[in-house]
Amino acid sequence: MMRESIQLPIIDLTSPDPISTARAIRQACVDVGFFYLINHGVDERLFKKVLEQNKKFFSLPLEDKMKLVRRNHRGYTPLYAEKLDTSSTSQGDSKESFYIGSLEGKSVVSNLNQWPAEGIRLISLIALALDLDEDFFHKAGACDSPNGFLRLLHYPGELQLSEQVVYGASAHSDYGMLTLLATDGVGGLQVCREKFNRPQIWEDVHHLSGAFIVNIGDMMERWTNCLFRSTLHRVMPTGQERYSMAFFLDPNPDCVVECLKSCCSDSSPPRFPPIRAGEYLEERLKVTYVS
């Protein structure tokens, strides 16, 4: 079932009142699990350059792209090689992608990357939103050499006719802590706020120029004992080519994800056992690929 669209909350990172901003983030994560992030510090010219290179790479002949085929979750994934909804009987998702991981190796001193102040601010505000110290996720080791991935995505405009339902990205929730998404403005993204309800109700998420679309991942849902939603979402074909860039911020692989004390009580005990972030992510990725 479809509703027309959803109006996501807008979070401004340049707001001078961190407590008010943290409250707004908390409300967004409890109600929807998605929000727009504006004044995030990423230059529009940089975004345009990345989008240009995104298009340039995916326009290469398939044989050239296959020379960089995915290994260890880095590199090229061709059309239909991934199926995010593992319960679906449909073919793989109608998108191709290119994974770029951290530039740091295990032998390199940690924290060599330079992060925009606004990016660090978002993690601190989420901690405040959970009634924690603003440096909680840093002290917990989640941000000590975090496991970040940039994923370039291309959804073809024209697809071969199929008797099965075709999804650009089938229904799924993200696996990690946070996802920041930038798109070229072409639609197709939809969210389902109540993932366990039947029938599922899907709502369109519209593009907001200059904003990132931010959503909570499964690890953050585990941390918060389901207080924050890791919302089901998908991308439907629109007949237009679509390019997007998703940055997945996952904790350091050795970071233990366990229920926060501020999110459990005698009446609401922890729903998930503690787990190392790297083990959890690896297990989820194993079942995602169909070839």
N, C-alpha and C positions, 0 to 999 in steps of 0.2 A: 504494500500500500504506500501511496505517496502523499505527502503534504506539499504545499507549494515551496516553501523555503524556510530557513531558520535565520534569525538575526543573532549572530554571535556577539558576545560582549566584546568591547574594545578596551584593551589595556595599554596605557600610555607610559612608556618607561621613563619619560622625562618628568613625570609628575613629582612635585616637590614633597609630597606627603606619602612616605613609604607605608605607613600603617593603613591608610585608606586604600592604597594600591594593592597591598597584600590581601585586604578584605575582599576587594573586587576579584582578585585572582582566585581566592578560596571559593567565592560564590560561583564563579565560572566553572571551576573544576568539579564542584559538587553537582551543579545543575546540568552541565553539558559535557565537560571534559575537553572542550574546544574553546579557543578565543582568538581574536585578532590582536596582534602585537604591533603597535605603531611607535615611531620614533625610536627604533631599535639600534640605530647606529651604523647600519650597513648602507654604504653609499649606493645610490641608484645607478651610478655609472658602472660600479663593479657588478651589480646584478645584471645589467645589460650585457656586459662582456661575457659573463658566465653563461647566460642564455644563448648568446651568439655561438660560443664554443660547443654548447650542448647540441644545438642544431647542426653544427658543422660535423660533429662526430657521428651522429646518427644518420647523416646523409651519405656516409661512406658505404661502399659495397659490403655486402654481408661477409664475404670472404676475408676482408680486411678486419672487420669487427671481430670475427671469430678467432683471429690470431690472438686476441686479448680476452678469450673466454674466461669466465669466472673461475678463480681458484682461491681457496681460503677466504671466501667472501670479498674478493677484490676482482674488479674487471667487468667484462661484458656478460650480460644475460640476454639471450635472444627471445623473440616472441614465443609465447606459450610454454616457456621452460619453467615458469614459476606459477604456483597456484596458492594464493593466500588463504582462500577458503578451503581447507583440507577436507571438509565434510561434503563439498560439492562434487557432483558427478560430471560437471562440465569440463571442457578442455582447459588448459592452462590460460592464464590471463593474457590479454591482448596488449602487451606493452613490452618494450625492451628497455634495458637499464644499464647503467655503468656505475659500479661501486668504487668509491675512493675512501680508503681508511686513513688512520692517523699516519703522519709522516715520521713519527717517533718509533724507533726500534727498541727492543728490550735492553740493548747495551747502551742506549743513549740516556743521559740524565733526564729525569722526568721534568715535566712542566716547561718544556722549551717553547711550546706554542704560545703565541701572543693573542690573548682574547680581548675583544672590545669590552670596555667597562660595562656597557649595557648588557652584554651577555652574562657576565658574572652577576650583575644586578638581578637578573631574572631568577637565577637559582636561589639567591638570597631572599628574594621576595616570596618565593614558594615556601621556603623554610619558615618565614614569618607567618605565612598563611596557615601553617600547620601548628602554630603556637610553639615554634622551636626557635633557638638562637639562629640568627641570620647566617652564621657560618657552619650550621649543623652538617650539611652535606659535604663540606670540605673536611671537617673533623672526622666524619664517618669514612673518609677515604674514597667517596664516590667521584670526587673531582680531582683526585691525585692521578694524573695521567688517565683521564676518562676515555672510554671506548667510543670515540665519535666516528660516524660514517657520513659522508656526503654521497647521495645517490642522485645521479642524473637520470631523468625518465623521459621516455617518448612514447606517446600513444598515437598510433597511425589513425588517419582520418577515415580511410576506406579499408574495409575488411572483407575477406572472402565470406560468401554466404555460408551459414552453418545452421543445421537443425537445432543445435544447442544454443542456450542463452550465452552470449559472449559478454564478458566483463573486461573493462580496462584494467581494473584491479578488483578482484572479488572481495566479498565482505570479510573484514578482519579488524583486529585491534593491533596496535603497534606493540612491539615486544619490550621496549626499553623504558627509559625514564621520561624523556621529552622528545617531541618531534617538532621541528620548525620547517614549514613548507612555504616555498615561493613558487608561483605559477605564472604562466604567460597570459593569464586572463581568460583562457578558454574554460568553460564550465565542465561539469561532470562529477565533481566531488559531492558525495551525499553522506549524511550521518544518520545513525539509528540510535536514539538516546536510550531506549529500553531494549537491550540486546536479548533479554530472555523472554520478552513478550511475543506472543503470536496472535495475529499476524504482525510482522515487523513493519514499522512505519518509518519511511525514509524521507529525509528532508534535504533539499539542495543547499549547498554552501556557496555563496556568491563570492566573487573576487573583490577584494578591497585594495585599490591601488596603493602601493607603497607599504603594505602591511604583510607581515608573516602570519600564516595560520599556524597556531600552536595547539598541540594536543598532548594529552597525558597518555603514557604507555603503561603496559601491564606491570612493569616493575614498580612504578610509582603507585599503581593501584594496590599492589601487594604491600608496599611500605605503609600505605595509609589505611589498610584494612577495608578497602573498597569505599572509603570516604570520597576520594577523588576517583572520577570515572575514567577508565580506559575504554573509550567509546568506539563501538563498531562503526566502520566507515568503508566506503567503496568508491570506485570511479567507474561511471557508466560511459560507454561510447556516445559521442555526440555527432559523429559525422565530420568533425573537424580534427585536424592534427592538434595534439596538446603536448606541451613541454612543461616540465616542472622540475624542481630541485628540492629534495628533502634532506634535511640534516637531522640525523638520529643521535641524540646525546644519551649514551648509555654509561652506567657507572664503570669504574675500574673493574676488570674481571674478577679480582680477588675481594671486592667489596661484598660484605654479607648484607643481603636485603632481608630485613625482618621487621615485623610490625612495630611501628612507632608507639612509644608509651602514651603519646597524646591522642592516639587513635584507637585505643582499646580500653576495656573496663571489664568488671565482673559480668555485666550484662551484654557486653560485646567483646568476647574473647578473640584472640588472633585467629583468622581464617586460614592462614597459610603458614607452613613451616619455614624457618630461615633457609636461605639458599644463596650460594655464591652467584654473583651476577653473570660471570662468564659461563658457568655451567648451565644456567637457565637459558641464556641466549643461544648457546650452541644447540641445546635440545630443541628449542623452538625452530631454529633454522633448518635442522635436519629434515623436518617433515614438510617444509615449504616447497621444495623443488621436486618437480615431476620428472626431470631428466638432468 
